[in-house]
Amino acid sequence: MEIITIEKTAFKTLVEKIDRVHEELLRLQNPVKQMSNQWVDTSDVLRILNISRRTLSKYLSQGKLPYTRLENKNFFRLSDVEAFLASGYGFHQTLNS
């Protein structure tokens, strides 16, 4: 076995770089959480949820998915879309009615 010695400052620098790489890997594992303050438009939501425009319109009119309207265009927070996904799209309510 070989033993390598390095200066304390070089070791600290190396550990800091490894920590930054680790943080970046964690961020890349769950990009939606990192983008939770970002906004997406209707076409992005349709792709994320894999639903039609009519279904999205129904969810919006029922108040199931919050949005902001700006210059005749709807925008959605990614965190709200993620919460909507976690809730099961509201399907449990339509199956029981």
C-alpha positions as CSV (number, residue, x, y, z in Angstrom):
1,M,0.0,0.0,0.0
2,E,1.2,3.4,-0.9
3,I,0.8,6.4,1.4
4,I,0.5,9.9,-0.1
5,T,0.8,13.0,2.0
6,I,-0.5,16.4,1.0
7,E,-0.6,19.8,2.6
8,K,-3.6,20.6,4.8
9,T,-4.8,23.4,2.4
10,A,-4.6,21.2,-0.6
11,F,-6.6,18.6,1.2
12,K,-9.3,21.1,2.2
13,T,-9.5,22.4,-1.4
14,L,-9.9,18.8,-2.6
15,V,-12.7,18.1,-0.1
16,E,-14.5,21.3,-1.1
17,K,-14.4,20.4,-4.7
18,I,-15.7,16.9,-3.9
19,D,-18.6,18.5,-1.9
20,R,-19.5,20.7,-4.8
21,V,-19.6,17.7,-7.2
22,H,-21.8,15.9,-4.7
23,E,-24.2,18.8,-4.4
24,E,-24.4,19.0,-8.2
25,L,-25.2,15.3,-8.4
26,L,-28.0,15.7,-5.9
27,R,-29.4,18.6,-7.8
28,L,-29.3,16.7,-11.0
29,Q,-31.1,13.7,-9.4
30,N,-34.2,15.9,-8.8
31,P,-34.3,18.8,-11.2
32,V,-38.0,19.6,-10.6
33,K,-37.2,20.5,-7.0
34,Q,-34.5,22.9,-8.2
35,M,-36.8,24.5,-10.7
36,S,-39.7,24.9,-8.2
37,N,-39.7,28.6,-8.6
38,Q,-39.6,28.5,-12.3
39,W,-42.7,28.9,-14.5
40,V,-43.8,26.9,-17.5
41,D,-46.5,27.6,-20.1
42,T,-49.6,25.6,-21.1
43,S,-47.8,23.4,-23.7
44,D,-45.2,22.4,-21.1
45,V,-47.9,21.4,-18.6
46,L,-49.7,19.4,-21.3
47,R,-46.5,17.5,-22.0
48,I,-45.7,17.0,-18.3
49,L,-49.1,15.8,-17.4
50,N,-49.8,14.0,-20.7
51,I,-53.3,15.5,-21.0
52,S,-55.4,17.3,-23.6
53,R,-56.1,21.0,-23.7
54,R,-59.7,20.2,-22.8
55,T,-58.7,18.3,-19.7
56,L,-56.4,21.1,-18.6
57,S,-59.2,23.6,-19.1
58,K,-61.4,21.5,-16.9
59,Y,-58.8,21.3,-14.1
60,L,-58.3,25.1,-14.3
61,S,-62.0,25.9,-14.1
62,Q,-62.3,23.5,-11.2
63,G,-59.4,25.3,-9.4
64,K,-57.4,22.1,-9.2
65,L,-54.3,23.6,-10.7
66,P,-53.2,27.2,-9.9
67,Y,-52.0,29.4,-12.7
68,T,-51.2,33.0,-13.6
69,R,-52.5,34.7,-16.7
70,L,-50.1,37.2,-18.4
71,E,-50.7,38.7,-21.8
72,N,-53.4,36.1,-22.8
73,K,-51.2,33.2,-21.8
74,N,-51.3,30.9,-18.8
75,F,-48.2,30.2,-16.7
76,F,-47.8,27.6,-14.1
77,R,-45.3,27.2,-11.2
78,L,-43.4,23.9,-11.6
79,S,-43.9,23.3,-7.8
80,D,-47.7,23.5,-8.4
81,V,-47.5,21.1,-11.3
82,E,-45.4,18.7,-9.1
83,A,-48.0,18.9,-6.3
84,F,-50.8,18.3,-8.8
85,L,-49.0,15.2,-10.0
86,A,-48.5,14.0,-6.5
87,S,-52.2,14.4,-5.8
88,G,-53.1,11.9,-8.5
89,Y,-54.6,14.5,-10.9
90,G,-57.8,14.5,-9.0
91,F,-58.8,11.2,-10.5
92,H,-59.8,9.8,-7.2
93,Q,-62.6,12.4,-7.0
94,T,-64.0,11.6,-10.5
95,L,-64.1,7.8,-9.9
96,N,-66.1,8.2,-6.7
97,S,-68.7,10.5,-8.1
